[in-house]
């Protein structure tokens, strides 16, 4: 099966790349969608395509690198096998724009998607989130 390209979306995409557990995916999606006390919510879009099932991070990065310079979003989030098989359900996130951060990636908690997606351009540059990455490869806002 041919792997579909990352689509143009209205909001930052969260690509589902593991179809092993629908219930866990729904739980993870709800974690991503939880609003803050101030009622902020992430402006992300759930994107599902079975051609991405089993996608690993190397292929995900290649997909991000192949995006055109005009791609509208700075980030792409991936819910992969690691997301579905680890207790924290960390998502793989890759920088999508063609600039000094091109090719950088990390993992983040579902609850941190809001902070990263809402702040990465205006309030907190990517490098500040990237600097929070621990030895396990996960950026934690806590």
N, C-alpha and C positions, 0 to 999 in steps of 0.2 A: 504494500500500500504506500502511496506517495504521501509524504508529510505536508500538510497544508501550511501556507505561510501565515505569519502573524497578521491578522486583519486590521484594517483601520477601524477604530472604534471611537465613539463619542467621548468616552471616559478612559482612563488608564485601564488596560486589560489585566485581568487575572485569568490566566490560561489553565484550565484543568488538564493535567497530563497523567493522571492516574485514575483509573475507573474500577479499582478493586473494592471500594467500599463507599457506596452512595450515601449511607447514613453519616459516615465520618466526614465526607466531603460537605454535606449540608451543615454539619456542626462547625467545620472550619470556616465555611462561608459566613455563618452567623457570627463567628468570632471576628471576622474581618469587618462585618457590617455594624457591629456594636457602636453606638454613638457615645460620645463623651458626655460628661456631666453638663457641659455647655451646649450640648445638642449638635456638636459637629459630627459629620459622617464622612467617610471616605467617598471620593468621587471615582469609584472604580466600577468596571463592568465585567461581569462574569462571562467567560467565553469558553464554550465546550466544543470540541471536535475530536472524535475518536481516533483520528489519524495521529494525534499527539500522545496516545496511550503508551506509556513506557518510555517516554522521552527522557533522556538524561541531560545533565547540565551542560555537557559539551555541545550537544545538538541544540539545546536551547540558546546557548551563547552564539552559535553559528546562525541561528534564525534571527537573533537580534542584530548581529553584525550585517546581515543581508538586507535590513530595512533601509529604505531610501532616506536620504538626508532630510526630506520634507516630512518624515514621520512626526505626527503632532505631539506625542507623549514622551517625556524623558525616561520613563520607566516601563518595564514589563515585569509582571509578577507571574510566577509559575507554581502551581500546586502539583508537585510531583510525587514520586514514590517515597521520598524522604519525608515530605509533608504528611503523607498518610501513614507512615510507619514509625514515627518518633513521637514521644509524649507531648512535645511542645508544638507539633504540627508546623514547623518552620517552613516558610515559603522561600523559594529561590527568587531573587530580584536582580534584574540586570539593567544597567544604564543603557538607554537606547539612542541618545543623541550622539552625533558625530562631533565630539569636542574632546577636551583634555581628559574626560572621564570615560571615554569610549572603551568598552571591553571590561569595565569593572563590574563586579557582581558580589553578592553576599546573600546570606539567608536572614530572614527576619521573622519575628513572631507575628501571628495573625493580628494580634491587638496593636501592633506597631505600624501596620499598613497605613492607617489614618495619618499618623504623625509624619511618616516618610512621604506619602503621596501629597498631603496638604502643604507641607513645608519645604519640600526639596528645592523649589525654585525661589520662592519669595523670602522665606525666613531663615532657612538653614541649608547651606549648600550640601550637596551629595557627600563631599569629603568629611563633613562632620558626622554624618550617619556611618560612613565607611570607617571612620576612626573608632567607632563604638564596637566594631567587630571583635569578638573575643577569640580565644584559642580554638573554640569549636566552630568558628566561621559564621557565627550568628551575631547580628547587631541587636542589642537590647536597649530599649529606652529607659528601662527601670533603673 
